[in-house]
Amino acid sequence: MYEFFYYLHILTVVVSGALFVVRGTWMIQESPLLQAKPVKILPHVNDTLLIAAAIGLMVVTSQYPVTHHWLTVKVVLLIVYIGLGVMALRRGKTKSQRIIYFVLALLTFLFMVSVALTHEPLGVLSQFT
């Protein structure tokens, strides 16, 4: 079961990041494709699978946020990433604000991946401490 949840989680993380980059690029280009129904639905379906795989991994490995600090950081970063993503793709008042939120969301996503890969709360920054 571990392998199933692990590879599903990895796949859905990659798809989630790729979809966000595509949607952010379309936002910058002001493309009408951003308003297409599949573009609005697919990220939610993928992210639901991503969260389900993450929960499956937590249960199978008995690693939970709060008891494993790197997972706590991942959950907090996920909330920050979602907030920045909403501001980038929907709620930012100006295009320049949306671009700034987009870049911040991408940096947050990449840092979250580094926390996952290193199993350290500081992710790649832990090598400097």
Buried (B, 14 or more C-beta within 10 A) or exposed (E): EEEEBBEBBEBBBEBBBEBBEBBBEBBBEEBEEBEEEEBEEBBEEBBEBBEBBBEBBBEBEEEEBEEBBBBBBBBBBBEBBEBBBEBBBEEBEEEEEBBBBBEBBBEBBBBBBBBBEBBBBBBBEBEEE
